[in-house]
Amino acid sequence: MDPHNFTHLLHGFIFYGLLASIIPRWPLAWRLWLAVSFEALWEIVENTNFIIERYRGVTVAIGYQGDTILNSFGDILSFGVGFMLARRLGFLRSVVVFAITEVVLVMWIRDSLILNVIMLVYPIDAIRAWQMGH
């Protein structure tokens, strides 16, 4: 298990909330299938040369080589667990667990889902320096 599996668990929280809001009448199994399909697509995109080079260039993942197939399956499984956990917890408890998970990840590995997205979309030198321990 890799600490970044927890970011994929949080993806599941987000997708559960989005799909429950957008298509609430769809059966849970269909929403889960759709969500897992998007996560699997992200795993493919995440392992393209473009994204790998982006990670290397603007995040602390300087030597990032992409994920192994096993790691990608683990990420998708973590996502599915997050999706179902969000269903079980409900909105407010999911928000609390999301926030706690983000704080724990920032303290543990100096990274989190939110920081990861920020650094991929709009890199901030001060965040990168902090993540590298400078």
Secondary structure, 3 states (H helix, E strand, C coil): CCCCHHHHHHHHHHHHHHHHHHCCCCCHHHHHHHHHHHHHHHHHHHCCHHHHHHHHHHCCCCCCCCCCHHHHHHHHHHHHHHHHHHHHHHHHHHHHHHHHHHHHHHHHHCCCHHHHHHHHHCCCHHHHHHHCCC
